[in-house]
Amino acid sequence: MSTQIAPKSKLRFSGVLAGILGLLTLAAQTSVYAATATATVTVDVVSTIRLNNITSMVFGDIASSASSGTVILNTTGARVSTGGVTINTSVPGSAATFDVMGDPNASYAITLPAAITLTNPLGNSMLVDNLNSTPSSFGTLDGSGQQVLQVG
């Protein structure tokens, strides 16, 4: 699974760039004039956001039939099946859980893939789509610089 998290927290620095205009020469007949100028330069330094995977996404034991069906795994790990899929409820499922760390109170954007195809060694495949997360589109780290992100 490919999860991208774009940091939004920024630090601002300023400095003075002197003489960038160098020798601006003006020619008027035989006279040459030189001039210098200064400009203010700013830059945004984006803070680092780190992710640690705590638990993996687990659908548990599911059985398919001749009819197509779906398994919905929400961000709490609860599962619901429709159509020709049966869930073995004695084997639990779990959402993927990440510990997000960075600067205190930093905000970040969450982008999940549209779909993932899982394939076993026998060539059977399963489409995983409609991924969602808690928090959903944006997260904000707490005062200690942490937040739990769940993906189902």
KOLGU-613106 format. One record per residue: y, z, x of N, C-alpha, C in turn. Coordinates in steps of 0.001 Angstrom, whole numbers, padded with zeros to 6 digits, always signed. Layout:
% residues N
YZXYZXYZX...
% end
This chain:
% residues 152
-001170+000000+000834+000000+000000+000000+001229+000000+000876+002170-000832+000543+003407-000932+001299+004519-000292+000506+005060+000775+001025+006167+001451+000366+007355+001440+001293+008488+000964+000793+009689+000903+001595+010698+001885+001051+011251+002610+001931+012279+003557+001531+013500+003301+002387+014584+002986+001719+015820+002669+002441+016742+003870+002411+017105+004397+003554+018001+005546+003567+019398+005189+003083+020032+006133+002412+021384+005925+001915+022385+006862+002584+021916+007901+003272+022822+008858+003898+023484+008205+005100+024792+008416+005264+025509+007770+006362+026413+008766+007055+026576+008573+008344+027539+009317+009133+028623+008328+009535+029860+008742+009625+030942+007814+009951+031560+008202+011288+031728+007215+012181+032369+007387+013472+033530+006417+013555+034579+006784+014238+035709+005884+014453+036064+005871+015923+036619+004797+016369+037066+004684+017751+038169+003652+017826+038807+003562+018949+039896+002602+019125+039432+001549+020108+039591+000329+019723+039237-000807+020566+040540-001347+021127+040739-001200+022438+042011-001584+023060+041842-002882+023822+042863-003681+023751+042921-004876+024567+041945-005953+024169+041355-005902+022961+040375-006904+022587+041021-008279+022438+042272-008237+022154+042960-009519+022027+043332-010090+023388+043062-009290+024440+043234-009764+025808+044645-010239+026096+044717-011267+026813+046017-011831+027166+046336-012942+026179+047161-012590+025250+047618-013581+024296+048801-014275+024957+048625-015479+025281+049689-016175+026016+050450-017095+025090+051719-017045+025272+052607-017926+024529+053373-018763+025551+053323-020005+025420+054022-020874+026373+055272-021439+025716+056375-021179+026353+057646-021756+025907+058322-022325+027145+058267-023569+027236+058736-024310+028408+058004-023796+029638+058643-023084+030542+057995-022629+031770+057682-021138+031721+057998-020425+030619+057766-018987+030537+056390-018717+029915+055694-017714+030414+054416-017283+029876+054549-015819+029502+054148-015474+028307+054221-014102+027832+052814-013565+027604+052595-012305+027879+051293-011667+027646+051496-010514+026671+050489-010275+025821+050567-009176+024863+049184-008563+024694+049158-007292+024381+047890-006620+024071+048048-005970+022706+046902-005678+022073+046912-005022+020769+045728-004076+020692+045803-003129+019790+044696-002203+019570+044233-002333+018124+042974-002005+017901+042400-002042+016552+041467-000854+016397+041365-000340+015205+040432+000743+014911+039082+000138+014541+038017+000687+015101+036663+000211+014829+035899+001337+014162+035198+001037+013070+034356+002038+012406+032926+001526+012351+031990+002448+012295+030577+002104+012197+029894+003153+011325+028933+002728+010528+028124+003642+009740+026778+003792+010438+026438+005009+010796+025140+005291+011399+024268+005879+010301+023188+005194+009994+022314+005608+008904+021321+006640+009421+021179+007737+008687+020249+008774+009114+018808+008321+008906+017912+008925+009636+016505+008577+009582+015817+009314+008444+015000+008594+007702+014152+009175+006665+012712+009031+007155+011959+010119+007118+010560+010100+007561+009644+010380+006371+008463+009749+006383+007455+009954+005350+006173+010457+005979+005583+011469+005378+004246+011920+005753+003372+011815+004522+002250+011101+004637+001322+010985+003518+000552+012296+003372+000650+012924+002201-000044+014180+001925-001392+013898+001272-001387+013085+000207-002637+012683-000453-002598+011184-000711-003759+010570-000710-003872+009134-000978-004041+008895-002470-003748+007676-002892-003982+007295-004283-005485+007124-004482-006036+007842-005441-007475+007802-005709-007683+007551-007201-008375+006460-007524-008689+006171-008920-009938+006924-009373-010702+007461-008432-011939+008165-008771-013043+007168-009074-014071+007622-009773-015182+006744-010156-014846+006063-011471-014844+004739-011454-014648+003961-012669-015740+002908-012732-016140+002568-013947-017180+001552-014138-016618+000436-014998-016911-000800-014601-016451-001950-015368-017600-002494-016207-017268-003329-017157-018270-003980-017997-017936-005468-018059-018573-006181-018967-018289-007607-019126-016887-007840-019684-016332-006834-020340-014979-006946-020885-013967-006456-019862-012827-007103-019830-011785-006644-018910-011144-005372-019453-010519-004635-018576-009864-003400-018986-008919-002922-017911-008292-001801-018155-007345-001238-017206-007574+000257-017056-007127+000763-015919-007061+002195-015683-005621+002497-015322-005024+003432-016034-003663+003852-015739-003744+005189-015016-003175+005232-013820-003117+006450-013004-001651+006828-012895-001261+007920-013553+000159+008269-013502+000480+009123-012283+001730+009495-012129+002166+010196-010925+001656+011633-010842+001055+012147-011908+000440+013482-011852-001046+013393-011536-001601+012168-011486-003022+011972-011205-003867+011832-012463-003260+011964-013641-004003+011782-014894-004358+010309-015067-005565+010065-015617-006039+008695-015798-006357+008413-017260-006092+007182-017678-006423+006699-019020-007021+005315-018839-008096+005013-019571-008695+003681-019471-008581+002960-020800-008547+001630-020711-008544+000779-021904-009556-000333-021699-009967-000958-022777-010868-002107-022691-012232-001724-022155-012770-002566-021269-014128-002397-020775-014266-001531-019544-013387-000581-019347-013471+000304-018187-013786+001716-018655-014713+002363-017956-015081+003747-018249-014742+004603-017038-014136+005765-017284-013776+006698-016219-014801+007819-016170-015297+008113-014965-016155+009283-014763-015224+010479-014596-015115+011289-015627-014141+012391-015613-014554+013541-014692-015786+013555-014204-016184+014628-013283-015673+014383-011863-015177+013163-011598-014580+012838-010301-013089+012612-010543-012234+013519-010028-010803+013419-010338-010114+012265-009608-009009+011838-010183-008133+010873-009540-006920+011613-009003-006132+010938-008177-004899+011559-007689-003877+010479-007370-002638+010819-007617-001540+009946-007220-001338+010086-005716-000728+009090-005117-000350+009207-003706+000842+010157-003626+000808+011071-002667+001888+012047-002504+002405+011977-001079+003723+011938-000961+004382+011860+000334+005400+012981+000454+005545+013515+001655+006620+014446+001963+007713+013616+002622+008884+013546+001983+010018+012786+002499+010930+013777+003211+011308+013471+004454+012134+014386+005245+013297+013631+005878+014416+014325+006011+015603+013737+006634+016745+014724+006619+017954+014209+006660+019140+015055+006639+019246+015779+005297+019678+017030+005292+019851+017760+004029+020748+016985+003062+020322+016936+001811+021053+016303+000705+021217+014794+000842+020467+014159+001754+020528+012700+001904+019865+012043+000693+020375+010893+000292+019749+010134-000793+019095+008888-000208+018108+008372-000926+017368+007208-000456+016898+006385-001651+016636+005105-001419+016144+004197-002453+014643+004029-002311+013955+003853-003430+012506+003682-003453+012194+002285-003973+011445+001520-003191+011014+000191-003600+009494+000128-003496+008836-000161-004601+007384-000257-004629+006976-001721-004781+005813-002096-004248+005376-003492-004394+005079-003817-005852+005220-005084-006220+004920-005513-007593+003432-005388-007889+002596-005693-006900+001143-005634-007102+000426-005550-005763-000768-004979-005811-001649-004883-004648-003044-005287-005124-003755-006065-004331-005135-006408-004665-006065-005675-003708-006958-004860-004267-007960-004149-003477-009265-004936-003553-009934-005123-002418-011191-005867-002372-012225-005051-001608-013424-004910-002190-014481-004171-001499-015281-005112-000601-016189-004587+000221-016957-005437+001144-017807-006507+000448-018126-006328-000836-018912-007325-001569-018050-008434-002158-016731-008327-001989-015832-009357-002491-015292-009078-003885-015667-007959-004498-015130-007607-005807-013704-007112-005616-012825-007511-006514-011429-007116-006344-010893-006413-007593-009822-005670-007366-009155-004952-008438-007656-005081-008199-006927-005478-009227-005477-005610-009138-004839-004270-009482-003951-003802-008609-003172-002591-008863-001735-003057-009040-001193-002839-010242+000181-003263-010504+000893-002213-011351+002132-002489-011665+002964-001564-012448+003047-000184-011804+003187-000165-010478+003321+001112-009772+004609+001811-010188+004558+003122-010255+005760+003893-010546+005762+005130-009675+006907+005787-009616+007026+006950-008738+007871+008030-009387+007682+009232-008881+008520+010377-009237+009020+010958-007932+010327+010920-007678+011396+010315-008466+011222+008802-008545+011955+008171-009482+011727+006751-009736+012455+005832-008760+013677+005474-008972+014355+004474-008137+015064+005053-006924+015580+006281-007056+016314+006929-005978+015884+008379-005885+015894+008912-004671+015591+010313-004455+016697+010965-003658+016780+012286-003752+017749+013048-002981+017031+014229-002347+017144+014338-001036+016511+015444-000332+017227+016741-000679+016495+017844-000630+017097+019139-000944+017903+019652+000244+018408+020875+000128+019240+021469+001168+018534+021638+002500+017196+021645+002488+016456+021752+003744+016009+020369+004259+016374+019299+003520+016053+017943+003966+014660+017485+003588+014134+017944+002440+012788+017548+002017+012744+017207+000540+011762+016383+000177+011454+016095-001221+010032+015558-001280+009326+015833-002379+007994+015297-002593+008133+014021-003421+007476+012936-002975+007461+011653-003663+006031+011391-004102+005835+011113-005397+004504+010815-005920+004478+009379-006454+003402+008655-006140+003256+007262-006581+001952+007122-007340+002048+006582-008550+000866+006351-009394+000920+004984-009996
% end
